[in-house]
């Protein structure tokens, strides 16, 4: 099997985390999101194993470009460009994903739920698929700590369709956390490997 523990793979998986939380914030504050961005995040959920991290997002760097741009703004050293909500969501998601990896029961629940979703017909962003992902998140993850509390417009947050899409995006983000960990990603590397992540993000964006 190909060695996943490279800075390039860590960068792509970290971009997946940032893309998912960016989707959550956009949905919670505007009620809308770009479908190609959502598709890239949701597609990763159904990829239970891969030799190339980019394949989890459809094999195309463009599908993770939003996350790469958010990564650059969050890690780029410019305080004015940083979004505190995005930082809070991302760190909470990383901690939640780490906790899940240490919980064999939850990992098995997710594996079974995702395996079932793989057998569903329809596009990755079909309402039925999104509802399935949201239900899996709600039944397997929403009770775990830390809880991801998304802020936004109450009208959007109380809309069942939008709320389901936010939960589905969070599930995609957790898949990216697992990938990031499998590639050797750690909390300290968010600080000490920041320059490498930024360089790899630039290279990846140049390929879109």
Residue pairs with C-beta under 8 A, 6 or more apart in sequence:
1 51
2 51
2 52
4 51
4 53
4 179
4 182
4 183
4 184
5 183
5 184
6 183
6 184
7 193
7 196
7 197
7 200
8 53
8 200
8 203
8 204
9 52
9 53
9 179
9 183
10 180
10 183
10 184
10 185
10 189
10 193
10 197
10 200
11 68
11 71
11 196
11 197
11 200
11 201
11 204
12 53
12 54
12 57
12 64
12 200
12 204
13 53
13 176
13 177
13 179
13 180
13 182
13 183
13 185
14 67
14 71
14 176
14 180
14 185
14 190
14 197
15 64
15 67
15 68
15 70
15 71
15 176
15 201
15 204
16 41
16 44
16 56
16 57
16 64
16 67
16 172
16 173
16 175
16 176
16 179
16 180
17 67
17 90
17 93
17 94
17 173
17 176
17 177
17 180
18 67
18 70
18 71
18 74
18 86
18 90
19 37
19 40
19 41
19 64
19 66
19 67
19 70
19 173
19 176
20 41
20 67
20 93
20 169
20 170
20 172
20 173
20 176
21 70
21 86
21 89
21 90
21 93
21 169
21 173
22 37
22 66
22 67
22 70
22 86
23 33
23 37
23 38
23 41
23 165
23 166
23 169
23 172
24 89
24 148
24 150
24 166
24 169
24 170
24 173
25 83
25 85
25 86
25 89
25 150
25 152
26 32
26 33
27 33
27 152
27 156
27 162
27 165
27 166
27 169
28 150
28 151
28 152
28 153
28 156
28 157
28 162
28 166
29 152
29 153
29 156
30 153
30 156
31 153
31 155
31 156
31 159
31 162
33 165
34 66
35 125
36 62
36 63
37 63
37 66
38 125
38 165
38 169
39 58
39 63
39 123
39 124
39 125
40 57
40 58
40 63
40 64
40 66
41 57
41 169
41 172
41 173
41 176
42 124
42 125
42 129
42 130
42 133
42 168
42 169
42 172
43 56
43 57
43 58
43 63
43 124
44 56
44 57
44 172
44 175
44 176
44 179
45 114
45 117
45 133
45 168
45 171
45 172
45 175
46 114
46 117
46 118
46 124
47 55
47 56
47 175
48 111
48 114
48 115
48 118
50 56
52 59
53 179
53 183
54 60
54 61
54 64
56 175
56 176
56 179
57 63
57 64
61 68
61 204
61 205
61 207
61 208
62 208
64 204
65 205
65 208
68 201
68 204
68 205
69 201
69 205
70 83
70 86
71 197
71 198
71 201
72 198
72 201
72 202
72 205
73 81
73 82
73 83
74 81
74 82
74 83
74 86
74 87
74 90
75 190
75 194
75 197
75 198
76 198
77 194
85 151
89 148
89 150
92 146
92 148
93 148
93 170
93 173
93 174
93 177
94 177
94 180
94 187
95 146
96 141
96 144
96 145
96 146
96 148
96 174
96 177
97 173
97 174
97 177
97 178
97 181
98 177
98 181
99 144
99 145
99 146
100 106
100 107
100 110
100 141
100 144
100 174
100 178
101 107
101 178
101 181
103 144
106 140
106 141
106 144
109 139
109 140
110 136
110 140
110 141
113 136
113 139
113 140
114 136
116 132
117 129
117 132
117 133
117 136
120 128
120 129
120 132
122 128
122 129
123 129
127 161
130 164
130 165
130 168
131 164
133 164
133 167
133 168
133 171
133 172
134 163
134 164
134 165
134 167
134 168
134 171
136 171
137 167
137 168
137 170
137 171
138 167
141 170
141 171
141 174
142 167
148 170
150 157
150 166
156 162
157 163
157 166
189 197
190 197
